[in-house]
Amino acid sequence: MKEVLENFERTLIEKALEKAGGVQTRAAQVLGTTRRILRYRIEKLRIQLSD
């Protein structure tokens, strides 16, 4: 169950980042959260960010 939730969350974050052009602040707004929380989740889920 944990793995399924993490995969779902990873997908949501990746799509939000794509929609926001990689800008974390905008992606956080899309997701209805803060940049700080988004950054925490990115690190926890080990999502690779493009430069």
C-alpha positions in Angstrom: 0.0 0.0 0.0 2.8 2.4 0.9 4.5 1.8 -2.4 1.3 2.5 -4.3 0.8 5.8 -2.5 4.4 6.9 -3.1 4.1 6.1 -6.8 0.8 8.1 -7.0 2.4 11.0 -5.1 5.5 10.9 -7.3 3.4 11.0 -10.4 1.4 14.0 -9.1 4.5 15.9 -8.2 6.2 15.2 -11.5 3.1 16.3 -13.5 2.8 19.5 -11.4 6.5 20.3 -12.0 6.1 19.7 -15.7 3.0 21.9 -15.8 4.9 24.6 -13.9 7.9 24.5 -16.2 10.1 23.1 -13.4 9.4 26.0 -11.0 8.9 24.5 -7.6 6.9 27.5 -6.2 4.4 27.3 -9.1 4.2 23.5 -8.8 3.4 23.8 -5.1 0.6 26.2 -5.9 -0.8 23.8 -8.5 -0.8 21.1 -5.7 -2.2 23.4 -3.1 0.8 23.2 -0.8 3.9 25.2 0.1 7.3 25.1 -1.7 8.8 23.9 1.6 6.5 20.9 1.9 6.9 20.2 -1.8 10.7 20.2 -1.5 10.5 17.8 1.5 8.4 15.4 -0.6 10.7 15.7 -3.6 13.7 14.7 -1.4 11.8 12.0 0.4 10.6 10.4 -2.8 14.0 11.0 -4.4 12.5 12.7 -7.4 15.2 13.9 -9.9 14.9 17.5 -10.9 16.1 18.7 -14.2 18.4 21.7 -14.3 
